[in-house]
Amino acid sequence: MLLPVHDANPVRRTPVVTYALIVLNAVIFLVSPLSGFGSGDMDPEARVCAENAYYYEYGAIPSELVGGGGIVDPPDLVATERGPIRCTTAADPDKIPALSVLFAMFMHGGWVHLIGNMLYLYVFGNNVEDRMGRGHFTLFYLAAGYLATYGFALLNPGSAQPLVGASGAIAAVLGAYLYLYPKARVTSLVPLLLFLPLRFPAWAVLGFYFVLQWLYFQGLGVNGDADVAYSAHLVGFAAGFLYAWALYHRRRVPRTPPGTRAPGVPEPLVHALPTAPAIPPPPTYPPPGTPSGPNG
């Protein structure tokens, strides 16, 4: 497993949108019942029920999005490590499923989920934002999150389990980065006894990420978490890569040898001052006392 922590790929301007997304995700998590803040006085069972109600009220549920089955009621029994807990939580009749997709993009199931997503966004989001521009990147991020969520819902139309997290949108950012900067050097932590910082090209790091998500999705020889929406990651990653390809593949300037021009590129206009007239050198005179000619 490779954990990217830095890339040698400077940006031209401050990635305001990327930083704002990180802050917004962190703030929403901190004020939610999932962070543990503000619920210190609650007994464990009440806290579990509050978290469960939060998931079902704001999470994106596939059966609500594409199944046409109406709003899903939270389960009466919630499984925990200490056994099932009974909760009496009713569904919110005013819930708008399409809007829950937006809410779910800023929800996270725990500290590890939040930190992992924000680390990937921090490392790779700044360069994609720098290339696309702030407004374009914002729309790309939100649209990719919707596409990944609905892609997961179409693959699991009968699922009543809430989907939360920014992973689908961030996977699209990774896909776009892979196309735009495949040779950028990315420092990653490799768990070999200790976490060793090694540098790899972006195509190796992000290609490994995509292959790993595919293996998890297929269940081939890996111990993936059954609650992780790997199909949403795959949809988001593929969408980001294809979008960047469609947008930028015709804009790449071909490399040409020094002193030559690419085909079809006109001669550049050069603005220069007119050439000054040549000034003749001053006449040379013979030194004093030297005859100046035959009559001297």
DOMITI-660362 format. One record per residue (C-alpha): x, y, z; residue number from 1. Coordinates in Angstrom, 1 decimal, padded with zeros to 4 digits, always signed. Layout:
<sites>
+--------+--------+--------+-----+
!     c1 !     c2 !     c3 !   i !
+--------+--------+--------+-----+
!      X !      Y !      Z ! NUM !
...
+--------+--------+--------+-----+
</sites>
This chain:
<sites>
+--------+--------+--------+-----+
!     c1 !     c2 !     c3 !   i !
+--------+--------+--------+-----+
! +000.0 ! +000.0 ! +000.0 !   1 !
! +001.3 ! +003.4 ! -001.0 !   2 !
! +000.3 ! +006.5 ! +001.0 !   3 !
! +001.1 ! +009.7 ! -000.9 !   4 !
! +002.2 ! +012.6 ! +001.2 !   5 !
! +003.8 ! +015.1 ! -001.2 !   6 !
! +004.3 ! +015.8 ! -004.9 !   7 !
! +007.1 ! +017.7 ! -006.6 !   8 !
! +004.7 ! +019.6 ! -008.8 !   9 !
! +004.5 ! +023.4 ! -007.9 !  10 !
! +001.5 ! +025.5 ! -008.7 !  11 !
! +001.2 ! +029.0 ! -010.0 !  12 !
! -001.4 ! +030.3 ! -007.5 !  13 !
! -002.8 ! +029.4 ! -004.1 !  14 !
! -005.3 ! +026.5 ! -004.4 !  15 !
! -008.1 ! +028.3 ! -002.6 !  16 !
! -010.9 ! +025.8 ! -003.5 !  17 !
! -008.8 ! +022.8 ! -002.5 !  18 !
! -008.1 ! +024.3 ! +000.9 !  19 !
! -011.7 ! +025.4 ! +001.3 !  20 !
! -013.0 ! +021.9 ! +000.6 !  21 !
! -010.6 ! +020.5 ! +003.2 !  22 !
! -011.7 ! +023.0 ! +005.8 !  23 !
! -015.4 ! +022.5 ! +005.0 !  24 !
! -015.1 ! +018.7 ! +005.3 !  25 !
! -013.3 ! +019.0 ! +008.6 !  26 !
! -015.7 ! +021.4 ! +010.1 !  27 !
! -018.8 ! +019.4 ! +009.1 !  28 !
! -017.2 ! +016.3 ! +010.6 !  29 !
! -016.4 ! +018.1 ! +013.8 !  30 !
! -019.9 ! +019.3 ! +014.4 !  31 !
! -021.5 ! +016.0 ! +013.5 !  32 !
! -022.2 ! +013.3 ! +016.1 !  33 !
! -019.6 ! +011.1 ! +014.4 !  34 !
! -016.7 ! +013.0 ! +015.7 !  35 !
! -017.5 ! +012.5 ! +019.4 !  36 !
! -017.4 ! +016.1 ! +020.3 !  37 !
! -020.4 ! +017.4 ! +022.1 !  38 !
! -021.6 ! +013.9 ! +022.9 !  39 !
! -019.5 ! +013.3 ! +026.0 !  40 !
! -022.6 ! +013.3 ! +028.3 !  41 !
! -024.5 ! +010.8 ! +026.1 !  42 !
! -024.6 ! +007.2 ! +027.0 !  43 !
! -023.2 ! +004.8 ! +024.4 !  44 !
! -026.6 ! +003.6 ! +023.2 !  45 !
! -027.9 ! +007.1 ! +022.7 !  46 !
! -024.8 ! +008.0 ! +020.8 !  47 !
! -025.1 ! +005.0 ! +018.5 !  48 !
! -028.7 ! +005.9 ! +017.8 !  49 !
! -027.7 ! +009.6 ! +017.1 !  50 !
! -025.1 ! +008.4 ! +014.6 !  51 !
! -027.5 ! +006.0 ! +012.9 !  52 !
! -030.1 ! +008.8 ! +012.5 !  53 !
! -027.5 ! +011.1 ! +011.1 !  54 !
! -026.5 ! +008.6 ! +008.5 !  55 !
! -030.0 ! +008.0 ! +007.3 !  56 !
! -031.1 ! +011.6 ! +007.4 !  57 !
! -028.1 ! +013.0 ! +005.3 !  58 !
! -026.5 ! +010.0 ! +003.7 !  59 !
! -027.1 ! +009.1 ! +000.0 !  60 !
! -029.1 ! +005.9 ! -000.1 !  61 !
! -029.2 ! +004.0 ! -003.5 !  62 !
! -032.7 ! +002.8 ! -003.2 !  63 !
! -033.9 ! +006.4 ! -002.6 !  64 !
! -031.9 ! +007.7 ! -005.6 !  65 !
! -032.8 ! +005.1 ! -008.3 !  66 !
! -034.9 ! +002.4 ! -006.7 !  67 !
! -038.1 ! +004.5 ! -006.5 !  68 !
! -039.0 ! +003.0 ! -003.1 !  69 !
! -039.4 ! +006.2 ! -001.2 !  70 !
! -037.6 ! +007.4 ! +001.9 !  71 !
! -035.9 ! +004.6 ! +003.9 !  72 !
! -036.7 ! +004.2 ! +007.6 !  73 !
! -033.6 ! +003.8 ! +009.8 !  74 !
! -033.4 ! +000.2 ! +011.2 !  75 !
! -034.8 ! -000.4 ! +014.7 !  76 !
! -031.8 ! -002.6 ! +015.6 !  77 !
! -028.2 ! -001.3 ! +015.1 !  78 !
! -025.4 ! -003.8 ! +015.2 !  79 !
! -022.4 ! -002.9 ! +017.5 !  80 !
! -019.5 ! -004.6 ! +019.0 !  81 !
! -021.4 ! -005.0 ! +022.2 !  82 !
! -024.4 ! -006.5 ! +020.4 !  83 !
! -027.5 ! -005.0 ! +018.7 !  84 !
! -029.0 ! -001.8 ! +020.1 !  85 !
! -032.6 ! -000.8 ! +019.7 !  86 !
! -033.2 ! +002.7 ! +018.3 !  87 !
! -036.6 ! +004.4 ! +017.8 !  88 !
! -035.8 ! +006.8 ! +015.0 !  89 !
! -038.3 ! +007.8 ! +012.3 !  90 !
! -037.4 ! +008.7 ! +008.7 !  91 !
! -037.4 ! +012.4 ! +007.7 !  92 !
! -040.4 ! +012.8 ! +005.3 !  93 !
! -038.9 ! +016.0 ! +003.9 !  94 !
! -035.6 ! +014.4 ! +002.9 !  95 !
! -034.7 ! +015.2 ! -000.8 !  96 !
! -032.7 ! +012.2 ! -002.1 !  97 !
! -030.9 ! +014.2 ! -004.8 !  98 !
! -029.8 ! +016.8 ! -002.3 !  99 !
! -028.6 ! +014.1 ! +000.1 ! 100 !
! -025.9 ! +013.3 ! -002.5 ! 101 !
! -024.4 ! +016.8 ! -001.9 ! 102 !
! -024.6 ! +016.4 ! +001.9 ! 103 !
! -023.0 ! +012.9 ! +001.7 ! 104 !
! -020.0 ! +014.3 ! -000.1 ! 105 !
! -019.0 ! +016.3 ! +003.0 ! 106 !
! -019.8 ! +013.5 ! +005.6 ! 107 !
! -017.2 ! +011.0 ! +006.8 ! 108 !
! -017.6 ! +007.9 ! +008.9 ! 109 !
! -014.7 ! +008.5 ! +011.2 ! 110 !
! -011.3 ! +010.2 ! +011.8 ! 111 !
! -009.4 ! +007.7 ! +009.5 ! 112 !
! -011.9 ! +008.1 ! +006.7 ! 113 !
! -011.7 ! +011.9 ! +006.9 ! 114 !
! -007.9 ! +012.2 ! +007.2 ! 115 !
! -007.3 ! +009.7 ! +004.4 ! 116 !
! -009.6 ! +011.5 ! +002.0 ! 117 !
! -008.2 ! +015.0 ! +002.9 ! 118 !
! -004.6 ! +013.8 ! +002.4 ! 119 !
! -005.3 ! +012.7 ! -001.1 ! 120 !
! -007.2 ! +015.9 ! -001.9 ! 121 !
! -004.3 ! +018.0 ! -000.4 ! 122 !
! -001.6 ! +016.2 ! -002.4 ! 123 !
! -003.4 ! +016.1 ! -005.8 ! 124 !
! -006.2 ! +018.6 ! -005.8 ! 125 !
! -004.0 ! +021.7 ! -005.9 ! 126 !
! -002.5 ! +020.9 ! -009.3 ! 127 !
! -005.8 ! +020.0 ! -010.9 ! 128 !
! -007.3 ! +023.2 ! -009.6 ! 129 !
! -004.4 ! +025.1 ! -010.9 ! 130 !
! -004.8 ! +023.7 ! -014.3 ! 131 !
! -008.6 ! +024.0 ! -014.5 ! 132 !
! -009.1 ! +027.2 ! -012.7 ! 133 !
! -011.0 ! +027.7 ! -009.4 ! 134 !
! -014.6 ! +027.9 ! -010.8 ! 135 !
! -014.1 ! +025.1 ! -013.2 ! 136 !
! -012.5 ! +022.9 ! -010.6 ! 137 !
! -015.4 ! +023.5 ! -008.1 ! 138 !
! -018.0 ! +022.4 ! -010.7 ! 139 !
! -015.8 ! +019.4 ! -011.7 ! 140 !
! -015.5 ! +018.2 ! -008.1 ! 141 !
! -019.2 ! +018.5 ! -007.3 ! 142 !
! -020.3 ! +016.9 ! -010.7 ! 143 !
! -017.8 ! +014.1 ! -010.2 ! 144 !
! -019.2 ! +013.4 ! -006.7 ! 145 !
! -022.7 ! +013.2 ! -008.1 ! 146 !
! -021.6 ! +011.0 ! -011.0 ! 147 !
! -019.8 ! +008.6 ! -008.7 ! 148 !
! -022.7 ! +008.4 ! -006.2 ! 149 !
! -025.3 ! +007.7 ! -008.9 ! 150 !
! -022.9 ! +005.2 ! -010.5 ! 151 !
! -022.8 ! +003.3 ! -007.3 ! 152 !
! -026.5 ! +003.5 ! -006.9 ! 153 !
! -027.1 ! +002.1 ! -010.4 ! 154 !
! -024.9 ! -000.8 ! -009.6 ! 155 !
! -026.7 ! -001.3 ! -006.2 ! 156 !
! -030.3 ! -000.1 ! -006.8 ! 157 !
! -031.8 ! -002.1 ! -004.0 ! 158 !
! -029.3 ! -001.1 ! -001.3 ! 159 !
! -030.7 ! +000.8 ! +001.7 ! 160 !
! -027.3 ! +001.4 ! +003.2 ! 161 !
! -026.3 ! +005.1 ! +003.4 ! 162 !
! -023.3 ! +006.2 ! +001.3 ! 163 !
! -021.1 ! +008.9 ! +002.8 ! 164 !
! -017.7 ! +010.4 ! +002.1 ! 165 !
! -015.9 ! +012.5 ! -000.5 ! 166 !
! -014.1 ! +009.5 ! -002.0 ! 167 !
! -016.0 ! +009.5 ! -005.3 ! 168 !
! -015.2 ! +013.2 ! -006.0 ! 169 !
! -011.6 ! +012.8 ! -004.9 ! 170 !
! -011.1 ! +009.7 ! -007.0 ! 171 !
! -012.1 ! +011.9 ! -010.0 ! 172 !
! -009.4 ! +014.4 ! -009.0 ! 173 !
! -006.9 ! +011.5 ! -008.9 ! 174 !
! -008.0 ! +010.4 ! -012.4 ! 175 !
! -007.6 ! +013.9 ! -013.8 ! 176 !
! -004.2 ! +014.3 ! -012.2 ! 177 !
! -003.0 ! +011.0 ! -013.7 ! 178 !
! -003.8 ! +012.2 ! -017.2 ! 179 !
! -002.5 ! +015.8 ! -016.7 ! 180 !
! +000.7 ! +015.0 ! -014.7 ! 181 !
! +001.6 ! +011.3 ! -015.2 ! 182 !
! +005.4 ! +011.8 ! -014.7 ! 183 !
! +005.2 ! +014.1 ! -011.6 ! 184 !
! +007.2 ! +012.7 ! -008.7 ! 185 !
! +005.1 ! +011.7 ! -005.7 ! 186 !
! +006.6 ! +011.0 ! -002.3 ! 187 !
! +004.8 ! +008.1 ! -000.7 ! 188 !
! +005.1 ! +006.2 ! +002.5 ! 189 !
! +005.7 ! +002.5 ! +002.0 ! 190 !
! +005.1 ! +000.2 ! +004.9 ! 191 !
! +008.3 ! -001.9 ! +004.9 ! 192 !
! +008.8 ! -002.6 ! +008.6 ! 193 !
! +008.8 ! +001.1 ! +009.0 ! 194 !
! +007.1 ! +003.7 ! +006.8 ! 195 !
! +009.8 ! +004.6 ! +004.3 ! 196 !
! +009.4 ! +007.8 ! +002.2 ! 197 !
! +010.1 ! +006.9 ! -001.4 ! 198 !
! +009.5 ! +008.8 ! -004.6 ! 199 !
! +007.5 ! +007.3 ! -007.5 ! 200 !
! +006.0 ! +008.8 ! -010.7 ! 201 !
! +002.4 ! +009.7 ! -010.5 ! 202 !
! +001.4 ! +007.0 ! -013.0 ! 203 !
! +002.8 ! +004.3 ! -010.7 ! 204 !
! +001.1 ! +005.7 ! -007.5 ! 205 !
! -002.3 ! +006.4 ! -009.0 ! 206 !
! -002.2 ! +003.4 ! -011.3 ! 207 !
! -001.6 ! +001.3 ! -008.2 ! 208 !
! -004.6 ! +003.0 ! -006.5 ! 209 !
! -006.9 ! +002.2 ! -009.4 ! 210 !
! -005.8 ! -001.4 ! -009.6 ! 211 !
! -006.2 ! -001.8 ! -005.9 ! 212 !
! -009.7 ! -000.4 ! -006.0 ! 213 !
! -010.6 ! -002.7 ! -008.8 ! 214 !
! -009.3 ! -005.8 ! -006.9 ! 215 !
! -011.2 ! -004.7 ! -003.8 ! 216 !
! -014.3 ! -004.3 ! -006.0 ! 217 !
! -013.9 ! -007.8 ! -007.5 ! 218 !
! -012.9 ! -009.3 ! -004.2 ! 219 !
! -009.8 ! -010.9 ! -005.7 ! 220 !
! -007.2 ! -011.9 ! -003.1 ! 221 !
! -007.6 ! -008.9 ! -000.9 ! 222 !
! -009.3 ! -008.3 ! +002.4 ! 223 !
! -011.4 ! -005.2 ! +001.6 ! 224 !
! -013.9 ! -003.6 ! +003.9 ! 225 !
! -017.4 ! -004.7 ! +002.7 ! 226 !
! -018.8 ! -001.2 ! +003.7 ! 227 !
! -016.5 ! +000.7 ! +001.3 ! 228 !
! -018.1 ! +001.8 ! -001.9 ! 229 !
! -015.3 ! +000.7 ! -004.3 ! 230 !
! -017.5 ! +001.0 ! -007.3 ! 231 !
! -018.0 ! +004.7 ! -006.6 ! 232 !
! -014.2 ! +005.1 ! -006.5 ! 233 !
! -013.8 ! +003.4 ! -009.9 ! 234 !
! -016.6 ! +005.4 ! -011.5 ! 235 !
! -015.1 ! +008.7 ! -010.1 ! 236 !
! -011.6 ! +007.8 ! -011.2 ! 237 !
! -012.5 ! +006.8 ! -014.7 ! 238 !
! -014.8 ! +009.9 ! -015.1 ! 239 !
! -012.0 ! +012.2 ! -014.0 ! 240 !
! -009.4 ! +010.7 ! -016.3 ! 241 !
! -011.8 ! +010.7 ! -019.3 ! 242 !
! -012.9 ! +014.2 ! -018.6 ! 243 !
! -009.3 ! +015.5 ! -018.5 ! 244 !
! -008.5 ! +013.6 ! -021.7 ! 245 !
! -011.5 ! +015.0 ! -023.5 ! 246 !
! -010.7 ! +018.6 ! -022.3 ! 247 !
! -007.0 ! +018.7 ! -022.7 ! 248 !
! -005.7 ! +016.1 ! -025.2 ! 249 !
! -005.9 ! +018.6 ! -028.1 ! 250 !
! -004.2 ! +021.4 ! -026.2 ! 251 !
! -000.9 ! +019.7 ! -025.7 ! 252 !
! +001.9 ! +021.5 ! -027.7 ! 253 !
! +004.1 ! +019.0 ! -029.5 ! 254 !
! +007.8 ! +019.2 ! -028.6 ! 255 !
! +010.0 ! +020.5 ! -031.4 ! 256 !
! +013.8 ! +020.7 ! -031.7 ! 257 !
! +015.4 ! +024.1 ! -030.7 ! 258 !
! +015.2 ! +026.6 ! -033.5 ! 259 !
! +012.3 ! +025.0 ! -035.3 ! 260 !
! +008.5 ! +025.6 ! -035.2 ! 261 !
! +005.7 ! +023.2 ! -034.9 ! 262 !
! +003.7 ! +022.6 ! -038.1 ! 263 !
! +001.1 ! +025.3 ! -038.6 ! 264 !
! +002.6 ! +027.7 ! -036.1 ! 265 !
! +003.2 ! +031.1 ! -037.9 ! 266 !
! +006.4 ! +033.1 ! -037.6 ! 267 !
! +006.3 ! +035.2 ! -034.4 ! 268 !
! +006.0 ! +039.0 ! -034.8 ! 269 !
! +009.0 ! +040.8 ! -033.5 ! 270 !
! +008.8 ! +044.4 ! -032.4 ! 271 !
! +012.2 ! +046.1 ! -032.8 ! 272 !
! +013.5 ! +049.6 ! -033.2 ! 273 !
! +014.7 ! +050.6 ! -036.7 ! 274 !
! +018.4 ! +050.0 ! -037.3 ! 275 !
! +020.5 ! +053.1 ! -036.6 ! 276 !
! +022.5 ! +054.5 ! -039.6 ! 277 !
! +026.1 ! +053.6 ! -039.6 ! 278 !
! +028.4 ! +056.3 ! -038.4 ! 279 !
! +031.8 ! +056.5 ! -040.2 ! 280 !
! +034.9 ! +056.5 ! -038.1 ! 281 !
! +036.6 ! +059.8 ! -037.5 ! 282 !
! +039.5 ! +060.7 ! -039.9 ! 283 !
! +042.9 ! +059.9 ! -038.7 ! 284 !
! +045.5 ! +062.6 ! -038.7 ! 285 !
! +049.3 ! +062.2 ! -038.9 ! 286 !
! +051.1 ! +062.8 ! -035.7 ! 287 !
! +052.7 ! +066.3 ! -035.2 ! 288 !
! +056.0 ! +066.8 ! -037.1 ! 289 !
! +055.2 ! +064.2 ! -039.7 ! 290 !
! +055.1 ! +065.3 ! -043.4 ! 291 !
! +051.6 ! +065.4 ! -044.6 ! 292 !
! +052.4 ! +064.8 ! -048.3 ! 293 !
! +054.8 ! +065.3 ! -051.1 ! 294 !
! +054.7 ! +069.2 ! -050.7 ! 295 !
! +055.3 ! +069.1 ! -046.9 ! 296 !
+--------+--------+--------+-----+
</sites>
